[in-house]
């Protein structure tokens, strides 16, 4: 009588953890930081592992950017771009890439889209800025650009300490806003930043769960 062959045990490898890279963008005072916080709390309540980051970073290059940017004219556009790229490369290597590889959700307040908009408004060619970043950046899965009129943004930041000398320059910020509105990358969603934060947060969540249905799973 023949014996039945033993069943082979499945050695299927477990699927890797699922990371997600989310970016919030817009001119200063558009409400980015509020949305980063709201989304992080929502995801954490659902048991997701979340890392929140911002650029410029607290690293050596980010600190240098903040210190020099307090005084108008202290940095040429080209030198400023160089510092932002150094800071961003460090952020990707030390923070963004490791978190994504560990399956965490990274929510970033500003990324290279801000560099396109802000340094582009200082006269640098946006296509050249993009080409420099294409060599090293990790592309986000989704980007939310919060749009508000410059007059409203200035009212919102009036009581804040100035962290960048040009943030109070109305004409400059108008150029920056126009550059954000030019961005047509497929991962970018343009949202009305004039609405109440809770309403924007609900819209962000609905877009996310349509794109990434696994977020609904607790």
N, C-alpha and C positions, 0 to 999 in steps of 0.2 A: 504494500500500500504506500503510495507516494505521500510525502509530507508536504503540506502547504508551505510555500516559500515565506520566510519572515518578511513582514512589511518593513520597508525602509523608513526610518524616522526622518521627518522633514527637517532639513537644516537651513530652512529659509531664514535669512538675516532679518532682524527687526528693522522696520523702516526708521530712518533717522528722524530726530526731533524736528518739528516744523517751526522755523523762524519766520519772522515777518518784519519788513523794514518800512516804517511809516515816517513821513516828513511833513512838518507844518511850515508854511512860508508866508511871506507878506511883509509890508512895510512895518516899521516899529509902531506899536499902538494898534495893530490890527486884531489882536486877541489870540495870537499863536500860543503863548505860554499858558493861557487859561485853558485852551483846548487840549494841549498836551497833558495837563493835569487831570482834566475831566476824563479823557480817554484812558489814561493810565489807571485811574481808580475803577473805571467800568470794567476794564479787562482783568484787573486784579481781583475784583469781586467774583469774576467767573473762573478764578483759579489759574489765570495765565501768568507766566513769568514775564515781567515787563522791565525794560531798562529805559530810563529817560535820560537824554543827553541834549546838550546845546552847543552851538558854535557861535563865536569863537569859544574854544574850550578853556578850562582852567590850567592847561599845560603852559609850558614856557613860552611857546609861540603865541598862544591865545592871550596870555597876560601882556605880552609885548604889544600886540595889536590894540588891546584896550588902553594901555598906558599912552601909546603914541597917538591914538585916535581922539583923545580928549582935546587936543589942540589942532585947530584947523590948519592945514598946510604942512603939518609935521611929516606927512608921508606922501610921497608921489603915488599916483595910481598904480604904477608898475611895481613899486616896492610893496605897496599894500597887498596887491595880488600875490606876490611872492610869499609874503608872510601867511596869508590865508591858505595857500596851497600847502605850505609846510605844516601848518596847524591841522589841516584836514587830513593829510597823509598820516599824521600821528594818531589822529582820532580814529581813522579807519583801522589802522594796525592794532592799536591798543584797546579800543572799546567796541567799535561797531562790528568788525569781523568776528572777534571771539564770541560776542553775544549771539550773533546770528548762527554761528556754527554750533553753539550750545542749545539751539532751538528756542531762544528767547525772542520776544517781540521788542524791537528797538523803535522808540518814538523819539525823533530828533527835531529840535527847535532850531531851524535854519540849516541849510546845506549849500551845495554849490549853486543852486538856483538863486540864492541871495547874492552870491558873488557875481553871477551873470547880471543881475538887476542893479546892484549897487555900484560895482566897479564899471559896469557898462555905462551907468549914468555919469561916471567921472571921465568918460571919453574913451575907455578901452573898447576894443572890438569884441562884441559878444561871441562871435563865432570863434575867435582866437582863444577866448577864455574857455569856451566849451571844449575846444580841441585839447587844451592842456589838461582838462579834467577827465576827458575820455580815456586818457592813458592809465588812470589809476583808480577812479571812483567805483564804488559798488552802487549800482543803480537801485533806487528805492522801488518797492513794490507799488507804492501809491504816495502821491503828494497832494496835500490840501493847501491851496493858495487862498488865504483870506483877504478879500479886497474891501478896503474902506477908502472914502475920500480923504485926501491929505488933511483937510481942515478938521475932520473928526479925529483922525489919528493924533494930530498935534494937541487937541484938547485932552485926549486920554493920557498923553505922556507929560503934560504940563507940570504935574506935581512930582515927577520922577527925577532922580539925579541924572544928569546928562552923562551918558556913557560913550557918546560918539558925537564929535563936534558938528557933523553935518546933519544930525537927526533933526535939528531945529530949523534947517534951511528949507523953506516951503518949496522953492523952485526945484531944488535938488530932489526932494522927495516926490515931486510930481513926475520927474524923469524916471525915478526908481519905480514908481507905481506903473507907469507906462510900459517899462521893461518887463515887469511881472505879467502884465496883461498880454504881452507878446508871446509868452511861453506857450507852445503848443505840443509839448511832449505828451505822449499817450498816457503816461502815468499821472498827469496833473489834472486835478479837479478844482475849478474856480468856484469859490463860495462867497456869498454876500456876508461880509464881516460886520455889517451894521446891525444885524439881528441879535436878539438876546443870546448870551452864551449857551444857555440850555437848549435853545432851538437849534443852534449850529451844531451842538454836540449830538443831538438826535439825528440830524442830517448826516453827520460824519459816520455815525454808527450804522445807519441804514445803508450807506454806500459800501462800508466795509463788509457787512454781512452778505450783501449781494455779490461782492467780488470774492470774498473768502468765507464761504459758508461754514467752515470748520470752527470759526470763531464763536459760533452759537453753542457749540458743545461745551458743557461744563466739565 
